[in-house]
Amino acid sequence: MTLDTDHLATRGFAVARQLIDQQECQALAALWPETAAFRKHIVMQRHGYGQGEYQYFTYPLPKPVERLRQALYPKLAEVANRWNEALGKEKRFPATLEAWLQECHKAGQTRPTPLLLKYETGDYNCLHRDLYGEMVFPLQATVLLSRPDKDFAGGEFMLVEQRPRMQSRGEVVPMEQGDAVLFAVNERPVKGTRGWHRTAMRHGVSSLRSGQRFTLGLIFHDAA
């Protein structure tokens, strides 16, 4: 896995190309009807989140999901600790996912948050943040499981950065099947003329013009 942690640290997002192969993508998307693999099913429009569906996996996670979560966490923890240092926060994240999840569980956050998302023609995801309790790991990942321009059209991954006393800045992140975008959950540090300050970030998905789009969401804090 190749990950530009400097770009992630300074811009708030980075893309890991071909994180998983086509067969793994298809196998993960095929889990959608396996109800025993999930703890909760959400229809977005019922809650005002957008239009589409997603399901939270239950523990134990499917092996590919667990493997990806374990593999990504250490590199992301290094960036998260750099961010906290820049912002003057005392919190430092442990080197392993197991140790971090133990902290979450002690705080009463025990429900798994990795999820599988499905969008069809006309579906979209409103700009949002994935916060599930007081214990928040500041970075997360989304893996594209479908093929752009073959399985679906539209449905671009979007990031919006709300900069203090400035207009918001938007990014559309191009991705291919098997790519992962890693990005800030809530906020990140930005260095200005007077030192470091916080800038808030939200993410979403633009409307699908056609087809069907599956993604895997990897969040590294459990839910209350």
C-alpha positions as CSV (number, residue, x, y, z in Angstrom):
1,M,0.0,0.0,0.0
2,T,1.4,3.4,-1.0
3,L,0.0,6.4,1.0
4,D,1.1,10.0,0.7
5,T,0.9,10.9,4.4
6,D,2.4,14.3,3.8
7,H,-0.5,15.2,1.4
8,L,-2.9,13.7,3.9
9,A,-1.4,15.8,6.7
10,T,-1.3,19.1,4.8
11,R,-4.4,18.9,2.6
12,G,-6.7,16.7,4.8
13,F,-7.1,13.9,2.2
14,A,-5.1,11.5,0.0
15,V,-5.9,8.7,-2.4
16,A,-4.4,5.2,-2.0
17,R,-4.5,3.7,-5.5
18,Q,-5.5,0.0,-6.0
19,L,-5.8,-0.7,-2.3
20,I,-7.7,-3.8,-3.1
21,D,-8.2,-5.7,-6.4
22,Q,-11.3,-6.2,-8.6
23,Q,-12.1,-9.6,-7.1
24,E,-12.0,-8.3,-3.5
25,C,-14.2,-5.3,-4.6
26,Q,-16.8,-7.7,-6.1
27,A,-16.7,-10.0,-3.0
28,L,-17.3,-7.1,-0.6
29,A,-20.1,-5.6,-2.7
30,A,-21.7,-9.1,-2.8
31,L,-22.1,-9.1,1.0
32,W,-25.0,-6.6,0.7
33,P,-27.8,-9.2,0.9
34,E,-26.1,-11.2,3.7
35,T,-28.1,-9.8,6.6
36,A,-26.2,-11.8,9.2
37,A,-23.1,-9.7,8.4
38,F,-24.7,-6.4,9.5
39,R,-26.1,-4.9,12.7
40,K,-28.1,-2.1,11.2
41,H,-29.7,-1.0,7.9
42,I,-30.2,2.7,7.1
43,V,-32.4,4.2,4.3
44,M,-30.9,7.7,4.0
45,Q,-34.0,9.6,2.9
46,R,-35.9,8.5,6.0
47,H,-33.4,10.5,8.1
48,G,-32.7,13.4,5.7
49,Y,-29.2,12.1,5.0
50,G,-29.7,12.1,1.2
51,Q,-30.9,9.2,-0.9
52,G,-29.4,5.7,-0.9
53,E,-28.8,2.9,1.7
54,Y,-26.0,1.7,4.0
55,Q,-25.5,-1.1,6.4
56,Y,-23.2,-1.2,9.4
57,F,-21.2,-4.4,9.8
58,T,-21.4,-6.4,13.0
59,Y,-18.5,-7.9,14.9
60,P,-16.6,-10.0,14.0
61,L,-16.0,-8.0,10.8
62,P,-15.5,-9.8,7.5
63,K,-11.9,-10.7,7.2
64,P,-11.1,-8.3,4.3
65,V,-12.7,-5.4,6.2
66,E,-10.8,-6.3,9.4
67,R,-7.6,-6.6,7.4
68,L,-8.0,-3.2,5.8
69,R,-8.9,-1.5,9.1
70,Q,-5.8,-3.0,10.8
71,A,-3.5,-2.2,7.9
72,L,-4.5,1.5,7.6
73,Y,-4.7,2.4,11.3
74,P,-1.0,2.7,12.2
75,K,-0.2,5.1,9.3
76,L,-3.3,7.2,10.1
77,A,-2.4,7.3,13.8
78,E,0.9,8.9,12.9
79,V,-0.9,11.7,11.0
80,A,-3.6,12.0,13.7
81,N,-0.9,12.6,16.4
82,R,0.8,15.2,14.2
83,W,-2.5,17.0,13.9
84,N,-3.1,16.9,17.7
85,E,0.4,18.2,18.3
86,A,-0.1,21.1,15.9
87,L,-3.4,22.0,17.5
88,G,-2.0,21.8,21.0
89,K,-4.1,18.8,22.0
90,E,-2.7,16.4,24.7
91,K,-4.4,13.3,23.2
92,R,-2.1,10.9,21.5
93,F,-3.5,7.8,19.7
94,P,-1.9,4.4,20.4
95,A,0.2,2.6,17.7
96,T,-2.3,-0.3,17.3
97,L,-6.0,-0.4,16.5
98,E,-6.6,-2.9,19.3
99,A,-5.3,-0.4,21.9
100,W,-7.4,2.4,20.5
101,L,-10.6,0.3,20.4
102,Q,-10.0,-0.7,24.0
103,E,-10.2,3.0,24.8
104,C,-13.4,3.4,22.9
105,H,-15.0,0.4,24.6
106,K,-14.0,1.7,28.1
107,A,-15.8,4.9,27.2
108,G,-19.0,2.9,26.2
109,Q,-18.4,3.0,22.5
110,T,-18.6,-0.7,21.5
111,R,-20.6,-0.9,18.3
112,P,-18.6,-1.4,15.0
113,T,-18.8,1.4,12.5
114,P,-17.4,0.0,9.2
115,L,-20.2,0.1,6.7
116,L,-21.2,-0.9,3.2
117,L,-23.0,1.8,1.1
118,K,-25.2,1.3,-2.0
119,Y,-26.3,4.1,-4.4
120,E,-28.5,3.8,-7.4
121,T,-29.6,6.2,-10.1
122,G,-30.6,9.6,-8.6
123,D,-29.1,8.7,-5.1
124,Y,-26.7,11.0,-3.3
125,N,-25.2,11.6,0.2
126,C,-25.4,15.0,1.8
127,L,-22.3,16.6,3.2
128,H,-21.8,15.3,6.7
129,R,-19.3,14.1,9.4
130,D,-19.2,10.6,10.9
131,L,-19.2,11.3,14.7
132,Y,-20.5,8.5,16.9
133,G,-19.5,9.6,20.4
134,E,-16.9,11.6,22.4
135,M,-14.1,9.2,21.3
136,V,-13.3,10.2,17.7
137,F,-10.4,9.1,15.5
138,P,-9.8,12.1,13.2
139,L,-9.3,10.2,9.9
140,Q,-11.3,7.7,8.0
141,A,-11.4,5.9,4.6
142,T,-13.8,5.2,1.8
143,V,-13.0,2.4,-0.8
144,L,-14.7,2.5,-4.2
145,L,-16.0,-1.0,-5.0
146,S,-17.7,-0.3,-8.3
147,R,-16.3,0.8,-11.7
148,P,-16.8,4.4,-12.8
149,D,-18.3,4.8,-16.3
150,K,-19.0,1.1,-16.4
151,D,-21.1,0.2,-13.3
152,F,-22.2,3.8,-12.7
153,A,-21.9,7.4,-13.9
154,G,-21.8,10.5,-11.6
155,G,-21.5,9.7,-7.9
156,E,-18.3,11.7,-7.3
157,F,-16.8,11.7,-3.8
158,M,-16.8,15.3,-2.5
159,L,-15.0,17.1,0.3
160,V,-15.8,20.6,1.5
161,E,-13.4,22.6,3.8
162,Q,-15.0,25.3,5.9
163,R,-12.2,27.9,6.4
164,P,-12.4,30.5,9.2
165,R,-13.4,33.9,7.9
166,M,-13.1,32.7,4.3
167,Q,-15.4,31.0,1.8
168,S,-15.6,27.2,1.8
169,R,-13.4,25.2,-0.5
170,G,-14.6,22.1,-2.4
171,E,-12.8,19.1,-3.8
172,V,-14.0,16.4,-6.1
173,V,-11.8,13.3,-5.6
174,P,-11.5,11.1,-8.8
175,M,-11.3,7.4,-7.9
176,E,-11.1,4.1,-9.7
177,Q,-12.3,0.7,-8.6
178,G,-10.2,-0.4,-5.6
179,D,-9.0,3.0,-4.8
180,A,-9.4,4.5,-1.3
181,V,-9.7,8.1,-0.3
182,L,-8.5,8.9,3.2
183,F,-9.7,12.1,4.8
184,A,-10.4,14.1,7.9
185,V,-13.5,13.1,9.8
186,N,-14.3,16.5,11.4
187,E,-11.4,19.0,11.4
188,R,-7.8,19.3,10.6
189,P,-5.0,21.8,11.4
190,V,-4.0,24.5,8.9
191,K,-1.0,26.7,9.3
192,G,-1.7,30.4,8.8
193,T,0.2,33.6,9.4
194,R,-0.6,33.5,13.1
195,G,0.2,29.9,13.6
196,W,-2.0,26.8,13.5
197,H,-5.8,26.9,13.4
198,R,-8.7,24.4,12.9
199,T,-10.6,24.0,9.7
200,A,-13.8,21.9,9.6
201,M,-14.3,19.3,6.8
202,R,-17.4,17.5,5.6
203,H,-17.8,14.8,2.9
204,G,-20.5,13.5,0.7
205,V,-21.4,12.0,-2.7
206,S,-22.9,13.8,-5.7
207,S,-26.0,12.4,-7.5
208,L,-25.6,9.2,-9.5
209,R,-26.7,9.8,-13.1
210,S,-27.0,6.1,-13.9
211,G,-26.1,2.6,-12.6
212,Q,-25.2,1.3,-9.2
213,R,-22.3,2.3,-6.9
214,F,-21.0,0.4,-3.9
215,T,-18.5,1.7,-1.4
216,L,-16.9,0.5,1.8
217,G,-16.6,2.9,4.6
218,L,-13.8,2.4,7.2
219,I,-14.3,4.4,10.4
220,F,-11.8,3.8,13.2
221,H,-13.8,4.7,16.3
222,D,-16.7,2.5,17.5
223,A,-20.1,3.9,18.2
224,A,-21.9,4.6,21.5
